[in-house]
Amino acid sequence: MTITTLSSREFNQDTSRAKKAASNGPVFITDRGKPAHVLLSIEEYQRLVGKGRSIVDALSMPGLADIEFEPPHSRELPRAADFS
């Protein structure tokens, strides 16, 4: 992974260079010499934040039918939620 640092001016003048550099690693964009922003590829961003799965995705996982699941049976009435 290569880390690239560009000033705000360099970023504004050559965004295509910044986008190409982001495919190899994070691009730090500085403002008055201090890091202010980071440019990442979408793949790297999704890796960092984790891809959220929908319930449909979770329930359609391969091999899910092979998992045995027996929820406990109860005749108790559900309790009221405590929102305090």
CNS distance restraints for C-alpha pairs under 8 A (distance, minus, plus):
assign (resid   1 and name CA) (resid  24 and name CA) 5.84 0.50 0.50
assign (resid   1 and name CA) (resid  25 and name CA) 5.05 0.50 0.50
assign (resid   2 and name CA) (resid  24 and name CA) 5.66 0.50 0.50
assign (resid   2 and name CA) (resid  25 and name CA) 4.88 0.50 0.50
assign (resid   2 and name CA) (resid  26 and name CA) 7.15 0.50 0.50
assign (resid   3 and name CA) (resid  24 and name CA) 7.79 0.50 0.50
assign (resid   3 and name CA) (resid  25 and name CA) 5.43 0.50 0.50
assign (resid   3 and name CA) (resid  26 and name CA) 5.31 0.50 0.50
assign (resid   3 and name CA) (resid  27 and name CA) 5.97 0.50 0.50
assign (resid   3 and name CA) (resid  28 and name CA) 7.49 0.50 0.50
assign (resid   4 and name CA) (resid  21 and name CA) 6.74 0.50 0.50
assign (resid   4 and name CA) (resid  22 and name CA) 7.97 0.50 0.50
assign (resid   4 and name CA) (resid  25 and name CA) 7.37 0.50 0.50
assign (resid   4 and name CA) (resid  26 and name CA) 6.48 0.50 0.50
assign (resid   4 and name CA) (resid  27 and name CA) 4.68 0.50 0.50
assign (resid   4 and name CA) (resid  28 and name CA) 6.11 0.50 0.50
assign (resid   5 and name CA) (resid  27 and name CA) 5.61 0.50 0.50
assign (resid   5 and name CA) (resid  28 and name CA) 4.61 0.50 0.50
assign (resid   5 and name CA) (resid  29 and name CA) 5.89 0.50 0.50
assign (resid   5 and name CA) (resid  30 and name CA) 7.22 0.50 0.50
assign (resid   6 and name CA) (resid  10 and name CA) 5.80 0.50 0.50
assign (resid   6 and name CA) (resid  11 and name CA) 6.05 0.50 0.50
assign (resid   6 and name CA) (resid  18 and name CA) 7.86 0.50 0.50
assign (resid   6 and name CA) (resid  27 and name CA) 7.14 0.50 0.50
assign (resid   6 and name CA) (resid  28 and name CA) 6.18 0.50 0.50
assign (resid   6 and name CA) (resid  29 and name CA) 4.94 0.50 0.50
assign (resid   6 and name CA) (resid  30 and name CA) 6.20 0.50 0.50
assign (resid   7 and name CA) (resid  11 and name CA) 6.18 0.50 0.50
assign (resid   7 and name CA) (resid  29 and name CA) 5.42 0.50 0.50
assign (resid   7 and name CA) (resid  30 and name CA) 4.67 0.50 0.50
assign (resid   7 and name CA) (resid  31 and name CA) 6.29 0.50 0.50
assign (resid   7 and name CA) (resid  32 and name CA) 7.76 0.50 0.50
assign (resid   7 and name CA) (resid  33 and name CA) 7.24 0.50 0.50
assign (resid   8 and name CA) (resid  12 and name CA) 6.17 0.50 0.50
assign (resid   8 and name CA) (resid  29 and name CA) 5.83 0.50 0.50
assign (resid   8 and name CA) (resid  30 and name CA) 5.69 0.50 0.50
assign (resid   8 and name CA) (resid  31 and name CA) 5.73 0.50 0.50
assign (resid   9 and name CA) (resid  13 and name CA) 6.17 0.50 0.50
assign (resid  10 and name CA) (resid  14 and name CA) 6.04 0.50 0.50
assign (resid  10 and name CA) (resid  15 and name CA) 7.99 0.50 0.50
assign (resid  11 and name CA) (resid  15 and name CA) 5.29 0.50 0.50
assign (resid  11 and name CA) (resid  17 and name CA) 7.97 0.50 0.50
assign (resid  11 and name CA) (resid  18 and name CA) 6.44 0.50 0.50
assign (resid  11 and name CA) (resid  29 and name CA) 7.13 0.50 0.50
assign (resid  14 and name CA) (resid  18 and name CA) 6.80 0.50 0.50
assign (resid  15 and name CA) (resid  19 and name CA) 6.20 0.50 0.50
assign (resid  16 and name CA) (resid  20 and name CA) 6.18 0.50 0.50
assign (resid  17 and name CA) (resid  21 and name CA) 6.13 0.50 0.50
assign (resid  18 and name CA) (resid  22 and name CA) 6.12 0.50 0.50
assign (resid  18 and name CA) (resid  27 and name CA) 6.80 0.50 0.50
assign (resid  18 and name CA) (resid  39 and name CA) 7.80 0.50 0.50
assign (resid  19 and name CA) (resid  23 and name CA) 6.74 0.50 0.50
assign (resid  19 and name CA) (resid  39 and name CA) 7.85 0.50 0.50
assign (resid  19 and name CA) (resid  41 and name CA) 7.84 0.50 0.50
assign (resid  20 and name CA) (resid  24 and name CA) 7.40 0.50 0.50
assign (resid  21 and name CA) (resid  25 and name CA) 6.59 0.50 0.50
assign (resid  21 and name CA) (resid  26 and name CA) 7.55 0.50 0.50
assign (resid  21 and name CA) (resid  27 and name CA) 6.71 0.50 0.50
assign (resid  22 and name CA) (resid  26 and name CA) 5.32 0.50 0.50
assign (resid  22 and name CA) (resid  27 and name CA) 5.68 0.50 0.50
assign (resid  22 and name CA) (resid  39 and name CA) 6.31 0.50 0.50
assign (resid  22 and name CA) (resid  40 and name CA) 5.33 0.50 0.50
assign (resid  22 and name CA) (resid  41 and name CA) 5.58 0.50 0.50
assign (resid  23 and name CA) (resid  40 and name CA) 7.48 0.50 0.50
assign (resid  23 and name CA) (resid  41 and name CA) 5.72 0.50 0.50
assign (resid  25 and name CA) (resid  40 and name CA) 6.98 0.50 0.50
assign (resid  25 and name CA) (resid  41 and name CA) 7.83 0.50 0.50
assign (resid  26 and name CA) (resid  38 and name CA) 6.42 0.50 0.50
assign (resid  26 and name CA) (resid  39 and name CA) 5.82 0.50 0.50
assign (resid  26 and name CA) (resid  40 and name CA) 5.20 0.50 0.50
assign (resid  26 and name CA) (resid  41 and name CA) 7.81 0.50 0.50
assign (resid  27 and name CA) (resid  38 and name CA) 5.47 0.50 0.50
assign (resid  27 and name CA) (resid  39 and name CA) 4.96 0.50 0.50
assign (resid  27 and name CA) (resid  40 and name CA) 6.68 0.50 0.50
assign (resid  28 and name CA) (resid  35 and name CA) 6.15 0.50 0.50
assign (resid  28 and name CA) (resid  36 and name CA) 7.41 0.50 0.50
assign (resid  28 and name CA) (resid  37 and name CA) 5.92 0.50 0.50
assign (resid  28 and name CA) (resid  38 and name CA) 4.64 0.50 0.50
assign (resid  28 and name CA) (resid  39 and name CA) 6.54 0.50 0.50
assign (resid  29 and name CA) (resid  35 and name CA) 5.80 0.50 0.50
assign (resid  29 and name CA) (resid  36 and name CA) 5.89 0.50 0.50
assign (resid  29 and name CA) (resid  37 and name CA) 5.08 0.50 0.50
assign (resid  29 and name CA) (resid  38 and name CA) 5.99 0.50 0.50
assign (resid  29 and name CA) (resid  39 and name CA) 7.55 0.50 0.50
assign (resid  30 and name CA) (resid  34 and name CA) 5.00 0.50 0.50
assign (resid  30 and name CA) (resid  35 and name CA) 4.19 0.50 0.50
assign (resid  30 and name CA) (resid  36 and name CA) 5.16 0.50 0.50
assign (resid  30 and name CA) (resid  37 and name CA) 6.83 0.50 0.50
assign (resid  31 and name CA) (resid  35 and name CA) 6.32 0.50 0.50
assign (resid  31 and name CA) (resid  36 and name CA) 5.82 0.50 0.50
assign (resid  40 and name CA) (resid  44 and name CA) 6.14 0.50 0.50
assign (resid  40 and name CA) (resid  45 and name CA) 6.11 0.50 0.50
assign (resid  41 and name CA) (resid  45 and name CA) 6.27 0.50 0.50
assign (resid  42 and name CA) (resid  46 and name CA) 6.07 0.50 0.50
assign (resid  43 and name CA) (resid  47 and name CA) 6.14 0.50 0.50
assign (resid  44 and name CA) (resid  48 and name CA) 6.24 0.50 0.50
assign (resid  45 and name CA) (resid  49 and name CA) 6.27 0.50 0.50
assign (resid  46 and name CA) (resid  50 and name CA) 5.40 0.50 0.50
assign (resid  46 and name CA) (resid  51 and name CA) 5.70 0.50 0.50
assign (resid  47 and name CA) (resid  51 and name CA) 6.94 0.50 0.50
assign (resid  53 and name CA) (resid  57 and name CA) 5.89 0.50 0.50
assign (resid  53 and name CA) (resid  58 and name CA) 6.47 0.50 0.50
assign (resid  54 and name CA) (resid  58 and name CA) 6.32 0.50 0.50
assign (resid  55 and name CA) (resid  59 and name CA) 6.06 0.50 0.50
assign (resid  56 and name CA) (resid  60 and name CA) 6.09 0.50 0.50
assign (resid  57 and name CA) (resid  61 and name CA) 6.51 0.50 0.50
assign (resid  59 and name CA) (resid  64 and name CA) 7.22 0.50 0.50
assign (resid  60 and name CA) (resid  64 and name CA) 7.15 0.50 0.50
assign (resid  63 and name CA) (resid  67 and name CA) 7.33 0.50 0.50
